[in-house]
Each structure stands twice: as structure tokens, then as C-alpha cells.
Amino acid sequence: MFEKLNLRFLKSTFDKDNDLSRAKNKEFDLPLVNAKDGDNGIMYYGRSKDFDAEQMTIDIVNDGAVSTANVYSQPQKTGVLYNAYLIKPKFQANEQILHFFTSAIFKSIKPKFGYDNKAGWAKVKKEKIQLPTKNGKIAFDFMASFVAEIENERILKLENYLSEIGLNDYHLTKKETQALENYTKLNWSTFNLENLFGKSTRGRRLKSADRVAGTLPFITAGETDEGVSAFIGNDVKVFSANTTTIDMFGSAKYRNFKYGGDDHIAVVHTDKLPKYASVFVTSAIHKSSYNGQFNYGRNFYAKDADVLDISLPIKNRKPDYKTMEIVISAIHKLVIKDVVLYVERKKKELNIQSEYANP
């Protein structure tokens, strides 16, 4: 049902530093599959002129400590870098059918292959997958309809979520455009955290065994799940939303919700600031506190926050929170733009495909 594609790098020599980019841009516009866990199997982008490429394919990772036998749909034009390959269906497939086969292949091969048993095509092509049938034939129409319905449901949920939190508008205002253009011209000064926001607060230890299940996010040190280790019902000190936490390693994170925290968490009370200004301040804190000076041997505590100096843009020698607010608002719109455009595009596609799948 599938054939493995032999896609090549077209230049005579390959230079990773000059022929690849971590970010997609005008020059490096071609996604390249490799041994990547997550991000749809894409870690790098190359120049379209430098790589063979094909669209409507399925990406199989053949090597990697975690990523071996990961399977990803690649409906867009895609090339191959290393430790992965692309297979193309020998039958007519739209994007929804491609997704269905991707899921079926992943379910079949992921438990069978690993770092010590590579998922090469010679072995993978012999595996069997389960598919829906009708009158003894593969039910392609059902696959397309089934996936389209799931996509439609998820897209509508995403659209509603973006609307509820006010991120469905990606158009920059005149002030936002001007703030970004003038960013490099801003005047900056250094400020002490305690002088700006008062003394920071330290959380209290709550052992895992003593935690009662509930709805309050409980913050501990670490990057996983933004440091939210559990949802508890214990009677603990509740910190306000719109504040900043700094963990034992100096990693600062903005919190837009009420929460509890353990003794490895320092809380900076930025709650009187506008939301986006508080986000800007969190970024400034992180830049100052998270650069290697704090670790398991030297933990960051609330007393360290009180003596921490951060750099902020100023107006009349005072922190210019209004400009900070406008800058972050503009950045949010730039970040969310691709998501909003994706939702709009998928809604149009799904409406057409759903009508085709359900005449």
C-alpha cells in the first residue's frame, strides 16, 4: 500500500550550520524529517532548492532513544534529513485519510520497535495494520468522514478558546506597531525587585503523601507542566493570579491563576500591574535570575528575589509599564497569528470535505 521514497540532498556538500535552520523563514522554508520526538517530527528547515521533497506522505522515525517508530502525517511538501524516512501511499489519499493511516501505523509499530530494534522500512513494511472495511473493501470514505468530524470538533473548541481569552484578533494596532518599531530605541534602567513590589513570599513544603486531590494548582520547582505538580484540596496559602513565581533554579514563570506553592517557590507580587506588564516583568526577572548561578547546591529563595535587580524600559526615570503592556500585547498577537490563520483555513477545508464525505 506504500512505497518508501528515496529523497536526496541535492548539493555536493552538506554544512549543517549553513544549510539548516531551526526556524522556518523565507529562505529555509522546507520542513525536514529526522529523529524528532514531537513537533510533528520536524526539528530543522532547509532550502527547497537543496532537498528533494514530496507531499502527502507519512514520516516514520527509524532511530532515536525516544522517537524510534514515531509516525507523523506530512501532507505538506517535506524533505528528509536523517534517522527518518517518508512513505507515500500508492492509493489516492486526502489529508484526513493520511491522518487515519498514520494513527493505524503508529499503533501497530510503536510497541514493537525501539532504540535497540530500529524501525527500518525493510521490517516495518511487513507489519499489519487494522483498518475499517465495508463490503470487504477498505472504507476510505468512512476514514475521511471520521477524521474530519474529529478535526471539526477540535477546531471549533480551539476557536472558542481563543475567543474566550481574547486571542482571536491578530491585527496589530497603530500603537502596537509603533511600540515594536521603537523597541530598540527605548531607554532602560535597573530596578530592585523588593523596591518595586515589596518582599517576595516563600511557599511551604507539602509532601506528596500529604496532598489531597482538589482543584488548586500546586507549584513546585521544574519545567514540566510549567511547574504545576498537582491539583490539591489542602488548606494552604493561596497566591494571587497575575503574579510571578521563581523556582529553586531561578526559573521565573508568570501565573494567570490562583495557586499554592512549596518551599522551593518564591512569589513576586506583581498582581497590581496590568496583565501584560506583569508578563514583561516576569521575562525581565527570568533573564536576571536564570543564567546558571542557581542549582541544586545553591537554591534560589525569596531572599534572593528581594536583592535581585532587573532591567526595565523607563519613562521619566520610572518603569514604563504602559509601553511594556503594549509590547507584550503585540508579541501575543504575532505569536497567535499563525494559529488563528490555521483555524480559519481548517474551517474552510473541513466544511468542503465534510460535505463531500457526507453527501
Beta strands, then each sheet from edge to edge (+ up, - down):
strand 1: 2-4
strand 2: 30-33
strand 3: 42-46
strand 4: 57-61
strand 5: 71-74
strand 6: 79-80
strand 7: 84-89
strand 8: 133-134
strand 9: 137-138
strand 10: 188-192
strand 11: 201-202
strand 12: 213-219
strand 13: 228-232
strand 14: 243-247
strand 15: 252-255
strand 16: 260-261
strand 17: 265-268
strand 18: 309-315
strand 19: 318-319
sheet 1: 1+ 7- 4+ 5-
sheet 2: 3+ 2- 6-
sheet 3: 8+ 9-
sheet 4: 10+ 18- 19+
sheet 5: 11+ 17- 14+ 15-
sheet 6: 13+ 12- 16-
end
